[in-house]
Amino acid sequence: MLVKRSVSMFQCQSIDDKSYLRSDYSIQCWSPEHNSWTYGIGVPSLFLWGIGFPALMGALLVRNRSTLGKLSTKVRYGYMFKGYKQSSFYWEILIIYRKVALVALVVFTNGWERRAQVLTALGLLLGFLYLHMVEQPFNSRNLNTIDGYSQVIAVVTLYLGLFYISEDLSNTVRASIFLVMVLLNAGFVILWAEQCFGLSERLKVRLALRARSGKVESMSQLTPLPETGRLCENSHEISRSSGLQKPFGVDDSNNSKLGLL
């Protein structure tokens, strides 16, 4: 949100051969008033929150990469790397820069032709999708699958959106393309639900087996499961507490393939 507001100071629209700020049409772009806001607040905020803060987070992780498994490091910096493989401890920083790049792309290419904007965004998303498929950054295979498919759906949806730019398409074709978009995104929601519910059932079985084997006295002593709607968001923490996943830093050979190709 902070990055989006920072780059919005550069987003202008031409009206009657003059350029006005989209967020406030009373301000003419590159006027003294606009320059004072842009160079006094916009540029420093963009560098601070969009580039500097993620870089600082990355530097802290790199400096402590040899002690990521220690409790003291997890308490301090765990929110930046929990859920990822030890070899992918930096992945959250990469995701932040991906979001910053997409926001900056929307703003700074405002004057471009729409097809060029979409193709540039497609190239960016495809690059990050390739990195995801190669690295498989999450400890959980389910999370790798869900995140991978979400990026695939984003790429396909953006590609299909290219057809809307053409004025030669009939309303029937446009409606068909829109239907395909809806079905693809609905399919992803179904996949997300299946993965979440499937993980929930496996965790319940594992907890029941632990209780039966005498590792705990009663089911009430076990770590409670969160609501199903929040399961995927917290799945790595549940897995760690229930013993389903390996400890942080141990790679699972099954996570090396996503199965998207």
C-alpha positions, 0 to 999 in steps of 0.5 A, spaced: 500 500 500 505 504 501 509 503 495 502 504 491 501 510 494 508 512 492 508 511 485 501 514 484 504 520 485 507 519 478 501 517 475 498 522 470 493 523 465 493 527 459 486 532 458 486 537 453 494 537 451 495 537 459 497 532 464 494 532 470 495 527 476 490 521 476 489 521 484 487 529 484 485 532 477 486 539 480 494 538 480 497 539 474 503 534 473 510 536 473 508 543 476 512 546 482 506 544 486 507 537 483 514 536 483 515 538 491 510 532 492 513 528 488 521 529 489 519 531 497 515 525 498 514 520 492 521 518 490 524 518 498 518 513 500 519 509 493 526 508 495 525 507 502 519 502 502 519 499 495 527 498 495 530 499 501 526 496 506 526 489 503 533 490 501 534 491 509 530 484 510 534 480 505 541 483 508 539 481 515 537 474 513 543 473 509 547 475 515 543 470 519 543 464 514 547 460 518 543 460 524 536 460 521 534 454 525 536 457 532 530 459 536 533 466 537 533 467 530 526 464 529 523 469 534 527 475 531 526 473 523 522 467 523 516 471 520 521 473 514 523 465 512 518 460 516 515 456 511 520 456 506 526 451 505 533 453 508 536 454 501 530 459 499 530 463 506 530 469 501 524 467 497 519 472 501 524 478 499 523 476 492 515 476 492 516 483 495 520 485 489 515 482 484 509 486 487 513 492 487 515 491 480 508 489 478 505 496 481 511 500 478 510 497 471 502 499 472 504 506 473 510 508 469 508 504 463 501 508 463 503 512 457 504 505 453 500 502 448 496 497 452 499 491 448 506 493 450 504 493 457 500 486 458 506 483 454 511 486 459 507 484 465 507 477 462 514 477 461 515 479 468 510 473 471 513 468 467 520 469 469 517 469 476 513 462 475 520 459 472 524 461 478 518 458 482 518 451 478 525 451 479 526 452 486 520 450 489 521 454 495 516 452 500 517 446 505 510 443 504 508 440 497 501 443 497 504 450 498 508 449 492 502 446 488 498 452 490 502 457 489 505 455 482 498 454 480 496 461 482 501 464 478 500 459 472 492 462 472 495 469 473 499 468 466 493 465 463 488 470 465 493 476 463 494 472 456 487 471 455 486 479 456 490 480 450 484 478 446 480 484 449 484 489 446 482 487 439 476 491 437 475 485 431 472 480 436 465 479 436 461 479 443 460 472 442 468 471 442 469 476 448 463 472 452 467 465 451 474 468 453 471 471 459 467 464 461 474 461 460 477 466 465 472 464 470 472 457 469 480 457 470 479 461 476 474 457 479 478 451 478 483 454 482 479 455 487 477 448 487 484 446 487 485 450 493 480 447 497 481 440 495 489 441 497 486 445 504 481 440 506 486 434 504 491 437 508 486 438 514 484 430 514 491 428 513 493 432 519 487 429 523 489 422 522 496 424 524 494 427 530 489 421 532 495 416 531 499 420 535 494 420 541 493 412 540 500 411 540 501 414 547 505 420 545 500 424 548 495 423 553 488 426 550 487 429 544 485 436 548 493 436 549 494 437 541 495 443 538 488 445 535 487 445 528 485 452 525 479 454 521 479 451 514 478 457 511 485 459 514 488 452 513 493 454 507 495 460 510 498 457 517 499 450 514 507 450 515 506 452 522 500 446 523 505 441 520 511 443 524 507 443 531 504 436 529 510 433 526 507 432 519 513 436 516 521 435 517 524 441 521 526 447 517 532 446 513 531 439 511 529 438 504 524 434 501 525 430 495 518 430 493 518 437 493 523 438 487 517 437 482 511 441 481 507 437 476 505 443 472 508 441 465 
